[in-house]
Amino acid sequence: MGRQKTKVPEEPGDPLDISLDPGPDTNYLAPYNKEIVTVTVHGATNLPASKDGSEPWPYVVVKTTSEEATAPSPKAVTSVTSEPTRAPIWGDTVKVEIQAEDAGREGVILKVMDNNKKEELVSYEIPIKYLRVFHPYHFEFKKSEKADDATAKTRLYATVVRKGSLLPQYIGCDHTALEVFLRGINEPLVNSPNPMVVIARVVPSYTEFKASQARRDPASVGLPLTQISVPISSPMNFDVPRVSQNGCPQLSKPGGPPEQPLWNQSFLFQGRDGATSFSEDTALVLEYYPSASMKSSEPWTLKQPLGVSVLPLKSRLYHKMLTGKDLKGLCVERLPITDTHLKTISGEPPTVNLSFQLLSSERPENFLTPNKSKALPTLNPKILDENLGAIRESWSMSSSDPSQEAEEPQTLRDMEMNNYRRALQKMAEDILALRKQANILEEENRMLRSQLTQQSMEEEQSRAEEESLAVSMKQSLLLSELDIKRLRDRVQHLQNELIRKNDREKELLLLYQAQQPQAAQLKRYQDKLQKMKALEDTVRHQEKVIEKMEQVLEERLREKKEPAPANRPQGNPNMASGIRMGPTGESVAVDLYSMLLAENTRLRAELEKNRQQSAPIILQQQALPDLLGGTSDKFNLLTKLEQAQNRILSLENQLEDSVRRWAQEKQNLAIRLQEQQHGFGHPSNSIIIDQPNAGATKDPQQPSKLEPSLPSSDMKLNRPSNSQMETSNPQKT
């Protein structure tokens, strides 16, 4: 039982450093209604590297499962190694405390942490309910086969002890435990470079134990380890036999200094393992090992001890312990260490001091300490052979006390008779205890049988319920299969409908894509028809304009042909209405208007002819939607339409040129008339000579077909010239 660490030191030291006089650990029992789990963390091998691949600086945190879920900071923490390593050595003891009623559902978690990165390297968890109270478990923790490669080879070595508030009282045992208090080596050593650890055990037969060690039985050599795979697969790994041929070994803390190790540590052996197993072959065996061997690649294979101390636990020793008044124990001084190469300063084999006592209470308070062990009677073994022969003992408070030597004169026969009486008494007590235990076992068997009968009845009921449940589940399965079949048929029908609708949609899409060019072409034809209608409206408007012009010309011609009024003065007969008459007796204006009327008649004929030529084109354009059956007809109609449009454009241009020329000629004729009226003109015959020129002024290359188009500006030019002619005649007269 080592020192408890409550925090991680900032500057960790060597975990094997031991003070010169360490105090004893008296924390053997837990408080009332509580339990304590002490964990001595020895070391680890093959730890995984940190996440960045660096060497870890490890320490161990011990928690319960409830603390893991609620407590943010750990309370049970070991020291940190002195340097980064993947095979650390600690040797620290920590403890966790739980409520006694929570032991059935709590677990202990051991987590190896990295002090640099503050990250978890590996963790192990064991249920507390699997641990037997006060039994020392030496575990080698490893991950199960399903673990990852990083932690598959990792091993953690620890000793776990579950402590209760009371020592268990076994049937047939008068005492609860045998306490052995190991003090230290008496003389300084000359060849011990390292601190030592002690493995203590009580073996029921030392002869068989020596034979097991000769056969190199793993359970008898060194410290046997129990390999535990986490997560726990079976609680049988925690099973402990009632009687073990090799005892239940307990490991001490390292004792220092190396020159004269001092431990001051107690070992508790309970039940028949140590409390009442006093016979001719029972012995307490102490094996000494160097703690430096724990730094090897396999830290806990302690195979070669430095020495062995054997104390035979005979019946005479047991009865001598019962003679004590206060403490039922003895003190052994200078118990030799045999089979060793260790030497003291005087050159003799070293010896150790130890004390032991029997504990009768379930919650004792008088545990051994260095001061209390001095008050016990002293046992001085004079001769101790290797085969555990007879021991000549002398009991005295000190080696020179004469009062204790007076007890020696007893005859051998009286001693043997007393021994037989005590043996018979012990046998009778054992028989009564066995009978009592047999009655208790019979009662337990009766209860177990009743429980078994009840369980069988419950199993039959549960089997019947399971059968009825299976029948109902089969019926529901059949119904669900029918529903699934109906739904499958429905899905198949809907899929077929969907396929047909998709095919119909594809056909409609193809038809729509095929009609798109025809629709565009039809739109173009409709636009051209609208243009033709607009052109027809324009032609009709021009016809109306021409008709109005003809009416105006005819009216003026009629006015000129009317006879002069009777009241008009009879002047020059040749100057009627201000118009000079030619040599033929006709006036120049009459000839001019006649010429214009003839020209209008010709243009009207041309326009009529044009209308007759363009009418079939319009009819064909109106009938276009009915003649789109063939491609050749479409091209012919388009060609004819383009020709008609070109013809219309040329006729419009020619009509505009003709109107401009007519306006220019009329303006020239008006100017000449005014010059003649005012006497600035040419002779009278000049007008007659110029009349043919007026007709000759036309462009000889003018086409025969003209489209009538008379702007409103030309009409305005004609009207003023005529009015001027009318106003000039009265002035001449």
Stockholm file with secondary structure:
# STOCKHOLM 1.0

chainA/1-733         MGRQKTKVPEEPGDPLDISLDPGPDTNYLAPYNKEIVTVTVHGATNLPASKDGSEPWPYVVVKTTSEEATAPSPKAVTSVTSEPTRAPIWGDTVKVEIQAEDAGREGVILKVMDNNKKEELVSYEIPIKYLRVFHPYHFEFKKSEKADDATAKTRLYATVVRKGSLLPQYIGCDHTALEVFLRGINEPLVNSPNPMVVIARVVPSYTEFKASQARRDPASVGLPLTQISVPISSPMNFDVPRVSQNGCPQLSKPGGPPEQPLWNQSFLFQGRDGATSFSEDTALVLEYYPSASMKSSEPWTLKQPLGVSVLPLKSRLYHKMLTGKDLKGLCVERLPITDTHLKTISGEPPTVNLSFQLLSSERPENFLTPNKSKALPTLNPKILDENLGAIRESWSMSSSDPSQEAEEPQTLRDMEMNNYRRALQKMAEDILALRKQANILEEENRMLRSQLTQQSMEEEQSRAEEESLAVSMKQSLLLSELDIKRLRDRVQHLQNELIRKNDREKELLLLYQAQQPQAAQLKRYQDKLQKMKALEDTVRHQEKVIEKMEQVLEERLREKKEPAPANRPQGNPNMASGIRMGPTGESVAVDLYSMLLAENTRLRAELEKNRQQSAPIILQQQALPDLLGGTSDKFNLLTKLEQAQNRILSLENQLEDSVRRWAQEKQNLAIRLQEQQHGFGHPSNSIIIDQPNAGATKDPQQPSKLEPSLPSSDMKLNRPSNSQMETSNPQKT
#=GR chainA/1-733 SS CCCCCCSCCSSCCCTTCCCSSCCCCCCCSCCTTEEEEEEEEEEEESCCCCTTSCCCCEEEEEEEHHHHHHCSSCSEECCCCSSCCSSCEEEEEEEEEEEGGGTTTCEEEEEEEETTTTEEEEEEEEEGGGSCBTCCEEEEEEECTTSCTTTTTCEEEEEEEEECSSCCCCTTCSCSEEEEEEEEESSCBSSCCSCEEEEEEEESCHHHHHHHHHTTCTTTSSCCCEEEEESCCCGGGGCCCSSCTTCCCEECCCBBCTTSCEEEEEEEEEGGGTTSCCSSSCEEEEEEEEGGGGGSSSTTCCCSCSEEEEEECCHHHHHHHHTCSSSCEEEEEEEECBSCCCCBTTSSCCEEEEEEEEECSSSCCCCCCHHHHHTSCEECCSCCCTTCCCCCCCEESSTTCHHHHTTCCCCHHHHHHHHHHHHHHHHHHHHHHHHHHHHHHHHHHHHHHHHHHHHHHHHHHHHHHHHHHHHHHHHHHHHHHHHHHHHHHHHHHHHHHHHHHHHHHHHHHHHHHHHHHHHHHHHHHHHHHHHHHHHHHHHHHHHHHHHHHHHHHHHHHHHHHSCCCTTSCCCCTTEETTEEBCTTSCBHHHHHHHHHHHHHHHHHHHHHHHHHHHHHHHHHHHTGGGGCSSHHHHHHHHHHHHHHHHHHHHHHHHHHHHHHHHHHHHHHHHHHHHHHHTTCSCCHHHHHHHHHHHHHTSCTTCCSCCCCCCCHHHHHHHHHHHHHHHHHHHHHC
#=GC SS_cons         CCCCCCSCCSSCCCTTCCCSSCCCCCCCSCCTTEEEEEEEEEEEESCCCCTTSCCCCEEEEEEEHHHHHHCSSCSEECCCCSSCCSSCEEEEEEEEEEEGGGTTTCEEEEEEEETTTTEEEEEEEEEGGGSCBTCCEEEEEEECTTSCTTTTTCEEEEEEEEECSSCCCCTTCSCSEEEEEEEEESSCBSSCCSCEEEEEEEESCHHHHHHHHHTTCTTTSSCCCEEEEESCCCGGGGCCCSSCTTCCCEECCCBBCTTSCEEEEEEEEEGGGTTSCCSSSCEEEEEEEEGGGGGSSSTTCCCSCSEEEEEECCHHHHHHHHTCSSSCEEEEEEEECBSCCCCBTTSSCCEEEEEEEEECSSSCCCCCCHHHHHTSCEECCSCCCTTCCCCCCCEESSTTCHHHHTTCCCCHHHHHHHHHHHHHHHHHHHHHHHHHHHHHHHHHHHHHHHHHHHHHHHHHHHHHHHHHHHHHHHHHHHHHHHHHHHHHHHHHHHHHHHHHHHHHHHHHHHHHHHHHHHHHHHHHHHHHHHHHHHHHHHHHHHHHHHHHHHHHHHHHHHHHHSCCCTTSCCCCTTEETTEEBCTTSCBHHHHHHHHHHHHHHHHHHHHHHHHHHHHHHHHHHHTGGGGCSSHHHHHHHHHHHHHHHHHHHHHHHHHHHHHHHHHHHHHHHHHHHHHHHTTCSCCHHHHHHHHHHHHHTSCTTCCSCCCCCCCHHHHHHHHHHHHHHHHHHHHHC
//
